[in-house]
Amino acid sequence: MNAITPRILVVDDEPDIRRLVCEILEDEGYQVAMAENASTARQLKKTQQPDLILLDIWMPDMDGITLLKEWVAEDLLLCPVVMMSGHGSVEAAVEATRLGAYDFLEKPLSLAKLLLIVERALEAGSLLVENAGLRKQLVVDLEPVGKSAAVARVKDQLKRLGQHGTRVLFYGEAGVGKELYARYLHNNSACRNGPFVDVAVGSISPENSAVEFFGKETQGKVFPGLLERANKGTLFLSEIGGMDSETQLRLLSALESSSFLRVGGGETVRVDVRVTASTRIAMEDEIKSGRFRQDLYYLLNEVALNIPPLREHSEDVPGLLGFYVDYFVSQDKLAFRKFSMAAQNFLRNYSWRGNVRELKNLVQRLMILGVGEEIELDEVKVALGSVVSDVMAPTSVPEFFNLPLKDARDHFEKAYLEYHFERTGGSVAKLSAAVGMERTHLYRKLHSLNIKL
């Protein structure tokens, strides 16, 4: 357990249960705050920043499941939530765990089970925060890989652009790494110590875009939007061609004045944000068709920078293969494997329609599903679908077979979704149709598996 005493919020409308749970947890050395309804729970969650929430399902002003949905939607790194329910509401509690609750406790509460679940939930929350921090640090430390003249030229241009506040529009095919180059620009700029906030523009529905970008104020509470969260840093807008017309107009006004109003708010919010963007389509065609505002395009396109496809600097392929092998060994704890020289030579001449993203996904699939230290040419061809033959039966099971079921499923689901994402050209709509998953659930799944759009 952490040296800092964990903070637990107990939300229940029954005073006797609140007091009982509070006394038990305080006896175990935890800091405990209590709320009798959803309104108080919201306020205490904001001010106390608990490490764990015990949440009753049935409350007078709002049921616990609705409150859980609200918290999951607004907090990307929500602490573990354990639902508490009477015997007749077990079905509702199971639904809550599907929506994101860590576990549920059935009333009357068992002291032993309460303490066990609290301990496990706090451990899970601690790991979640630690892993998120490691992932963030890893992403921040990454930079475009390659020693070719093409990559060196772009990196040099970005270093020079980083010394100025110029807005950069990154052009390039799907999968070339436009976000990574945008991060490289951020890390070489005066705002490097500020946040880097990236958003897949096409994933934001038009009805939610105003709140997503500009935040909202409701009942005295403030929910900052993307622009506010990126203050003193960089906001990266991925694939701006998917932005709806109303958001284009609002964003244009905000960028011109460096200020905006939150939805439901009356006070002007001023921000200092460097906005960069990317696109893989010809924006001139979008402007001619009236789908994208010309004035916003010129505002975002102070400098246009083309990121070359991988086939134009194929000499970087061996270096990229080695880099992503090391990446998955350290990031996902996969067993080390290396590409044979024959496999490397073959991949240098491969077309790479999905660019660096396709290469990364290929390395991941081969490391998860393959066996043996060396990755041979035949295995690569089978993984790429270049050989029509039965897949060779492995002499031993894949590494992830030795993981707990949930971890093994996550490894498989990530490889599966990235494979189809690559085949559908990076389109979430096409991916949704290909895998048979409703788009809202798909976005949540992609986020939970840390799959970049």
Sequence and secondary structure as in RCSB ss.txt:
>XXXX:A:sequence
MNAITPRILVVDDEPDIRRLVCEILEDEGYQVAMAENASTARQLKKTQQPDLILLDIWMPDMDGITLLKEWVAED
LLLCPVVMMSGHGSVEAAVEATRLGAYDFLEKPLSLAKLLLIVERALEAGSLLVENAGLRKQLVVDLEPVGKSAA
VARVKDQLKRLGQHGTRVLFYGEAGVGKELYARYLHNNSACRNGPFVDVAVGSISPENSAVEFFGKETQGKVFPG
LLERANKGTLFLSEIGGMDSETQLRLLSALESSSFLRVGGGETVRVDVRVTASTRIAMEDEIKSGRFRQDLYYLL
NEVALNIPPLREHSEDVPGLLGFYVDYFVSQDKLAFRKFSMAAQNFLRNYSWRGNVRELKNLVQRLMILGVGEEI
ELDEVKVALGSVVSDVMAPTSVPEFFNLPLKDARDHFEKAYLEYHFERTGGSVAKLSAAVGMERTHLYRKLHSLN
IKL
>XXXX:A:secstr
  SS  EEEEE S HHHHHHHHHHHHHTT EEEEESSHHHHHHHHHHH  SEEEEES  SSS HHHHHHHHHHH 
TT   EEEEE GGGHHHHHHHHHHT SEEEESS  HHHHHHHHHHHHHHHHHHHHHHHHHHHHHHH      SHH
HHHHHHHHHHHTTS   EEEE  TTS HHHHHHHHHHTSTTTTS EEEEEGGGS HHHHHHHHH EEETTEEE  
HHHHTTTSEEEEE GGG  HHHHHHHHHHHHHTEEE BT  SEEE   EEEEEESS HHHHHHTTSS HHHHHHH
 SEEEE   GGGGGGGHHHHHHHHHHHHHHHS     EE HHHHHHHHTS  TTHHHHHHHHHHHHHHH  SSEE
 HHHHHHHHT S S     SS  GGGGS HHHHHHHHHHHHHHHHHHHTTT HHHHHHHHT  HHHHHHHHHHTT
   
